[in-house]
Amino acid sequence: MTTPVIPTIRPVRPEDVPAVVAMVHELAEYERAPEQCHLSVDQLTSALFTTVPALFGHVAVDERDEPIGFALWFLNFSTWAGVHGIYLEDLYVRPAARGSGAGRLLLATLADICVRRGYRRLEWWMINWNPAAGFYASIGAEQMSEWVPYRLSGDALSRLAGQATNVGTRTGD
């Protein structure tokens, strides 16, 4: 009987980006929205490896140092707590690696970053039919049902942006 290999978690490296992009597309397929996913290797490379990145990532790798899962995240800020937190944009583990502990280790790594840096929250959204809800509950994550998500995109986003320009409130980037 072979002993299961425990994945290693480490920050994303430039050479990992193609595998992470492929997994993002796998995640979009899993979430039944592949036509909405347009992420490219160049886009993710630019986002992660710019001089002052706003996006961060970790990968779970197997014994050959091949990515089998990833977490992409960024900082948020709680005005009530007065400190940053981590917002987990995406967490994904390839089907063949599920049950290996990769998902738990990725989340544990982000929790460790929060604790070491004095952040108070690790937050994420999950599609309501995802079977990972049981896993998240098992690690003590609480479903936040009192907050309702809103999103501006497409034409509505452009219309609202046009109002800022029209009233002279445009600020520098």
NORTA-V81112 format. One line per field, one symbol per residue. ss: DSSP state (@ for helix, = for strand, . for the rest). phi: phi as a letter, one per 30 degrees, with the letter a starting at -180 (. if undefined). burial: # if it has 9 or more other C-alpha atoms within 8 Angstrom, else .. A space follows every 50 residues. Layout:
# NORTA-V81112
ss = ???
phi = ???
burial = ???
This chain:
# NORTA-V81112
ss = .......====..@@@@@@@@@@@@@@@@@...@@@....@@@@@@@@.. .....======.....============....===========.@@@... .@@@@@@@@@@@@@@@@....===........@@@@@@............ ...@@@@@@@@@@@@@.......
phi = .ddddddccaddceddeedddedddddddedibddccbecedddedddcd ebdcbbabbcbddcicdcaabcbbdcbcdddibdbccddbbabeedcdjd jdddddddddddeeddcidcbbbacbddcdddedddddcjdcdcddccdb bcahddddddddddddcicdcdd
burial = ......###..#...##..##.###.###...##..#.#.#..##.###. ..#.########....#########..#....############..##.# ###.##..###.###...##.#.............##............. ......##.....##........
